[in-house]
């Protein structure tokens, strides 16, 4: 078996940074230096507790696409910093020559009538953000307005429990509340106690539970002297990215559904791997986004500021944490302003110190407990976000440091992107975080890769792509498709990881697994069936591990 350590990683040279990323350096520098006096008064990152109309803080806000070029770099960067503009698609669009900004109508007029050089092309993607938020919310309410009796009438009493729960909670067609997520997971655990286990791993500032979900062969310990490969998946670190929660739930559902089917390949998957999920890593922020401010990003922890609160959980991890709200394109802190208004009011505020967010602390303790398990070998971590259609890997803090196993990370990411395209037609971009989207200090993926020395760590930005104006406001009728993409990419990547860990045995046992499946269909001889059956027996060393490759094909196509 290939050793799971950084020592086994193949060398990879640094990829050149696109010239368009130079604009990122200017923007992030000025953004971090900007004062927050106006931000505290007008930004939705300030607490919004008034009894005003729903989403009124976004009334007459637009999403404006600016087609950037060298002549726009300096004036656009200054405008963004001085006016505390929300980068609707963050900084990723700079790679393709444009940037999407949420601005007021007055700010849009400023841009087009004086700030930008004459001839700069712009496009209004969303004419009224508040109306779009309301429309998406109304559409969801219509989809989930069934009474309890209506739900019961539509659920087949004879269907397997996972199908009944899918229909009851509509995890593929609605965004569940924090309470509903907990209820769904509890019922799934009750229905399948040998497959699913939930646990509370900590509390948020507002005393909500942080819930972890274990999916695996809970009734069957790993073979003596063996460890299962541990895979962690985190969703919902950023409050407004609701689809990261729903897609993580759909991934749990798919694993359970295939295991319940009883196929030999499903048994092999769970004999080789154990999956650990935190579907909602930021419950306080998520609930605030649902009930108060749809575009809220951070948690809700006080930070000692009268008007602003909250920490960006994905900037709070202790590896290469920076007090600057953002880093420049070279990975160096642009300023150290953690005690200033500009930093604390920024939507990417990293905290007053590394791991000072209660969620980060709880997650770190949970992960360390998994790491110390004698029956588990932590191997991979997935941090799920939205949006932009990206499948990325470390580093986030800098592009100047070589990745010992960069080729392997790219190979796994490419397999995931190919699977997504095959299943749904979506085109995901792959690459290092720092050059694919932006440079960011204190990320979860960098911490997992460097501090834990996990060989595989990924940051995923789900659909839609940057051409879709809905952005964070994914319509409920697209939940299922985005979830299918996540499931396909996740399982394909796990399959590829399994092939790397399985070594030379992989080809032999994959053939055995295929023979077993064909045998069930009457397509192989009795001798082949017997050999395949023998390969499935406990204690078969890497035989069990390598059966995962064949299993993933069925898993990716599971009905949802």
N, C-alpha and C positions, 0 to 999 in steps of 0.2 A: 504494500500500500504506500502511496506517496505520503510523505510526512507533511502534516499540516502545520507549516511554520513559514516565516518569511525567508528562512534559509533556502527553501526550495523554489523561490520565485525566480523567474527568468528576468534578465535585465531588460529595461525599456528606456529609450532615450526620450528626452523632453520634446514635446511637439511644439512647433512655433506658434506664438499667439497671433491671432488675426489682428491686422491694423485697426479694425473697428473696435477692438477691445481697449484701444488707447482712450476712446471716448469714455469708457467705463471708469478709467483711472481718474479722469477729470471730474466726472459726475460724483463719484464716491467721495473724493477728497472734499469737494465743496459741500456735499450733502452732510458730511460728518461735522463740518465746521459751522454749519448754519445755526442761527439762534432759533429757539423754540417758542418765542413769545407769541408769534402769530399762530404757530401750530397748536399751542395749548388752547387757543380760542376757537380754531376752525377745524382742526384735524379730527377725523373720527377715531384716531388713536387716543384722544382724550376721553374720559368717561362721558357717556351719554345716558343720562338718567331722567331726562325731561319727559313730560307727558305729551310731547309734540306728535305730529302725524308720523306714521311708520316710515322710516327711511328718509325723513325730511332733511337729515344732514347731507343727503346726496341729491337733493332736489336741484335740477338744472346742471348737475355735473355731467360732463361728457367723457367718453373715452376717445382720445384723439391720437391718431397714428401720424408720427412725423417721420418722413423718409430722410434719414440722417446722411450727411456727407461731411467731408472735412471742414467745409465752411460753416456748418451748423454746430460743430462740436463745442466751441467755447461759449457762444451765446445760449445754447440750449442747456449746457451744464450749469451755467450761472442761474438761469431761470428756474431750473429744477431745484437747485439748492436754496435759493432765496425765497421761493414760494412754497417749499415743503411739498412738492408734487409727489403724488403716489404713482410709482411706476407700475402700471396695471399688469404688465407681463414681466415685471422686474427687469433685469438687464439682459436677459437672453436674446431678445430681438435685435440687439446691436450687432450680433453676428450676421444677421441677414440684411442689415442696412436700414432697419427702421426701429422705432421705439414707440410703445403705446403708453400714453399718459392719461391719468384721470385728472381732469381740470374743470374748473367752473367755466361758464360761458364767457365771463369777463377775461379769464386767463387765456382761454382759447383765442379770443379776439386780440389780446396782447401779443400772443405768439405769432399769429398770422399777419398782424398789421404793423409790426415793428421789431420784434425780437429776432425773428428768423430772417436770414438773408432773402432778398427778393427771389422769387422763383422756387423757393423750397416747397416741395409737395407735401400736403397733409390730407388726411382722410378721417372723417368722423365715423368711428366704428359703432359707438353707442351714443345716441342723441340725448338720452336722459337716463342716468344710472339708476335713480330712484324708481323710475317706472319699470325698468328692467328687473330690478330686485322684486318689486311688487308682482310683476307678471309671473316670474318664476315661482314665487311663493304661492300665488293663487293657483297655478297649474298643479303644484304639489298637493295643495289642500283638496283639489278636486279628485286627485288620484287616490287619496287616503281618507276620504270622507265617509267610508263605510262604517256602519255601526258594528258593534261586536257580533250581533246576530247575523248581519250580512256577511261578515267575515267567515263565521262558522258555516254558513250555508254554502260558501264557495270552496270550502276545504273538504277534500275527499277524506272521509273518516278512515278509509282503508289504505290510504297512501302511507309510505314510510314517514317516520316522525320528522326527518329533515325536510321533506317536501311540505308537510303540513305547516312547519314553522316558517318556511320560506313564504308560503301563501299567507299565513297569519300576520307576519311582521312586515312583509313586502320589502325585504331588504334589497331586492333588485329593482324596485320602482319608487322608493321613497327614502328620504333622509331621516333616519331615526333620531329621536332625542336621546340624551344621555340615559334617561330612565329606560327607554325602550331597548337600547343596546344591552343594558344589564339584564333586562327581562329575557331577551332573546338568548343570550349566552347562558343564563341559568337554566332555561328550559332545554337548550341543546345538551347541556351537561347532564340534566336529569334523564333525558332520553337515551343518552349514550355514555354512561359512566365509565365504560371501558375504553372509550376513545377520547373523551373531552373532559378536561378539568379546568375550573376557573379558580382564581385566587385574587385576593386584594393585596397589592404589593406596596401600597402607600396611600397617602391622602394629599389632596391639593390644598391650596391656601383656603379655599371656600369649603373644605371638608368633604369634597366628593371623593369617591373611591377611584383609585387607579386599578383597573382590572386586567389581569393577565390571563391568557387562555393557552392551555397546553393541549396539543393534538398529537396523539401517538398511541402506541400499544401499552396502555396503562396497566393492562392485566398480564403483561408478559415482559419481564425484565430482559435487558440485553443479555446475549449469551455470555457465559463466564469468560472473563478476560477481554471482553469486547466493549466498545462504547458506540452508542448511536451518534450520528452527526447531528449537531444542534443547529437549527435555523431560526433566527429571530426576525420578526416583522413588526414594525411600528407604524401606526397610522395616526393622523390627526394631530401632529405636533403644532401645526399652524391652524388656528381656529376656523378661518374662513374656507379651508380646503376640505369641505364636507365629503367630497368624493373619495378622499383617501381613507376615510372611515368606512364608507359603504363598500369600497373595493376590497378592503381588508376583511370585512365580514363575509363577502362573497368568496374570498379565497378559503376561509375557514369552512364555509359551507361545502365548497367543492371537494376539499380533502375528506370531509366526513361522508359526503354522498358516495364517493368512490369506495371508501372503506366499507360502507354499509352494503355496497353491491356484492362484497365477498369475493371479488376476483383474486386470483393468485397474485397478480401484479400489484393490487392494492395492498395486500398483506406484505409484499416485499418492500414497498415504499416505506411503510411504517415500521418494518423491522430494521430498515437502514437509517431512517431519519426520524427525528423528533422535532416538531414545529412548535414554536412559542410566539404568541402574538400579544401585542398591546394595541387593540384596535383604535383606542382613543387616548392619546398621550397628553391631551390638554383639555380635560373635561370642562373646566371653568370657562376657558376661552370659547370652546365650542358652544356651550349653552348661551354665553353672552352674544355670540354671533347669531344664534338662532332667535334670540328674544329681544335684543337691543340694537346691535350694530352688525349688520351682515358682513361687513368687510374687515372686522376685527381680526388681528393676526396673533397677538401675543397671549400669554396667560393673564391672570387677573391679580397678580401678586403686587402689593404696594412696594414702592421703591424709594420712598422718602421724598416724593415730589407732590406738590399741592394739586396739580392739574393733570398729571400723567401717571400712568401706572402700567405694569406688565413687563414681562421679560420674554424675549424671543427664545424659546426652548432650543431651537436648532442653532443658536449662537452661544449657548451657555455651557457647552461641554468643555471639560478642562484641558483637552489637548489643543495647544496653540490658541487658547482663549485670548481675546484681545478686548481691551476696554473701548477701543474705537468701535463705532456702530457699524462701520463697513471697512473693508480693506481695499487697497489699490490692486492693480492688475499684477503687481509683482509679489503680492502676498504680504506686504509690510503695512503695519498700522499707519493710517494717515494722520491720526491724532489720538491723544489719550484724553477723551472728554467724558469719561464715565460719570463724573460728578456734575456735568453741566446740563442745562435744559435741553440742548440740542441732542445729547445722547439719550437722556431719559425719555424724551417724547418721541424718539425715532421708533418706527414700527419694527426695526431690527435691533432694538436695544438689547445688548448681550448680558445684562445684569451688572451688579456692582462688583462682582467677583465670579470666578469660575464655579459652576455648579451651585449657585446660590438659589436657583429656582427649586421649589419643593418637588416638582415633577422630575427634574433632572436627578435629584438626589435619590428619589424612590426608584427610578429606572436603573441608575447605576448600581444600587444595592441588589436589585432583582437580577441584573445581568451578572454581577459578581457571584451571586448564589448559584446561577446556572453554570458558571464557569468552574465552580468548585465541586460540581456534582461528579461523583466517581463513575457514573454511567453515561456521561454526556461529554462529547467533544465539540465545543462551539466552533462552528465552521463558517457561517455566513450570516450577514445582517442586511436587512432591507429597510430603508427609511422611505416611506411612501408620502408623496406630496402631489400637488396639482397647482398649476397646469403647465403644459408646453410640449408634451410628448418627447421626453428625454429619459434615457436609461444611462445613468452615470456612475462613476466610481471615483475614489480618492485620486489625488488630494483636492480638497476644497480650499485650504489655507494658502496654497501656493502652487505654481506650475514649475518652480525652479528645482524641485526635489524629484529625483528619479524614483520610479516605482519598481521594486525588485521583481514583481510578477505582473507588470503592466500588460504584457501580452495575454496572460491568462484572464485578467479582468476584462480586457477588450473582447476576447473570444466569447466569454460567457455573456457579456452585454449584447454582442452581435447575435448570438443565438436567441436571446430574449426578443430582440427587435424583429428578427425574422419570423419568429412564431406569432408575434402580434400582427405583423403584416399579413401573414397567411390566414389568420383567424378573422381579422376585422378590417384589413386593408390600411390601417393606420401606419404612418411612417415615423418611427421613433429614431431620434438622433442619439448616437452613443459617443462616449468619450469621458475624459476627466472633468470633474465638476468645475475646476478653476478655469478651464478654457471653453467648456461647452455652455455654461450659463454665467457664472461669475465667481469671483474669489470671495471666500467667506471663512472667517475664523470661528473656532469653537463649534464645529459641526459634529453631529453624532457619528456620521460615517467615518470621518477622520479619526475620531476617538476609538471607534471599534477597530479600525484597521491598524492604527499605530499602538495605542495603549493596550488593547486586548490582543494585538497581533493576529486578528482574524485574517485569513488569506482572502476572503471575499466579503466586500462591503459595497453596498450600492445605495444610491439616492435616485429615486424614481419620480419623475414629474409626469403625471397621467395626462390623458386627453382632457380637453381638446387641445389642438395645436394653436399656434399664434395667429392663424388665419381666422379662427372662430371668435367672434366678438363676445361671446358669452363668458369666456374666461373663467373666473372663479364661480360664476353664477350658472353652474351646469344645470340644465333643465332635468327634471325628474325622469322624463322619458328616455334620457340617455344614460341613466345609472347602470342599467344592465349591460350595455355595450362597453362602457368604460371598465366595468367589473370583469367582463370576459377578456378584455385586453390584458388586464392585470393578471388574471389567472393563467392565461396562455404564456405570457412572458415569464412569470414567476416559475411555473413548472418547467418550462424549457431551460431556464437558467439552472434550476436545481438538477435537472437531468445532466446538463453539461458539467456541473460541479461533480456530480457522481461519477461521470466518466473520467475526470481527472484524478479523483481519489481512488478509483477502482483499479487503475493500472492495467497490466496485461490480462488480468482475469476478466476484464469488462467484456471483451468480444465473446469469450466463451459463454459466459452466463447470460449475456443478452440473447445469444442464439438459443440458449435453453429456455429463456423466458418466452421468446417468440414461438418456440416449439410447443410450449405448454398452452399458449393461447390458441394456436392453430389446432392443437389436439382437442381442445374443447369444442372446436368447430368441425372436427372430423377430418382435419387436414394433415395429420402426421401419423406415423406408424406407432405401434405399441411400444417399440423400443425407445423411440424419441420421447413418448409420453413418460415412460419410466425414468429416463435420464432427467427430464425436466422436473419431474416430481422429486427426484432425489436432490436436485439442486436447491429445492425450496425448503428442505428440512432444516430445523434449527441447528446451529453449530456449523453451518456451511461456510463460515468465514466470509470472504469477500463475495462468495456466491450470492448471498442475500443482498449485500450492498449493491452489486452491479445489476440486479434485476430492476432497479429503479428506472433505468433508461427506457425499457419497454413500457413500464407503468405510466410514464408521464404522457405518452401519446393519448392514452385513454383518458387520463385525468384532464387534459387540456380540452377535450371534447365533451366533458361531462355536461349534462343538461342542467341549465340554471333557469 
